[in-house]
């Protein structure tokens, strides 16, 4: 173990995947879960709740945007399917 927690791993996976996708493009949270937990649902499924918590914190820090149906959400109050992207640079 590198001493990084699972939270750190998930956070860096979210930020790395969003950066690779590029500004104006989104990733699915499950992509970050699979990057850490592997392709089997038993591996990545349990990571979806922690990823949501991390995404909410990152949005509050201004580091990512959580979108639903293409629009930014209220990080304290959103349900259903969501996507993640980097804030646009303008």
HELIX and SHEET records of a PDB file:
HELIX    1   1 UNK A    6  UNK A   21  1                                  16    
HELIX    2   2 UNK A   29  UNK A   37  1                                   9    
HELIX    3   3 UNK A   41  UNK A   44  1                                   4    
HELIX    4   4 UNK A   47  UNK A   60  1                                  14    
SHEET    1   A 4 UNK A  27  UNK A  28  0                                        
SHEET    2   A 4 UNK A  83  UNK A  85 -1                                        
SHEET    3   A 4 UNK A  65  UNK A  68 -1                                        
SHEET    4   A 4 UNK A  71  UNK A  72 -1                                        
END                                                                             
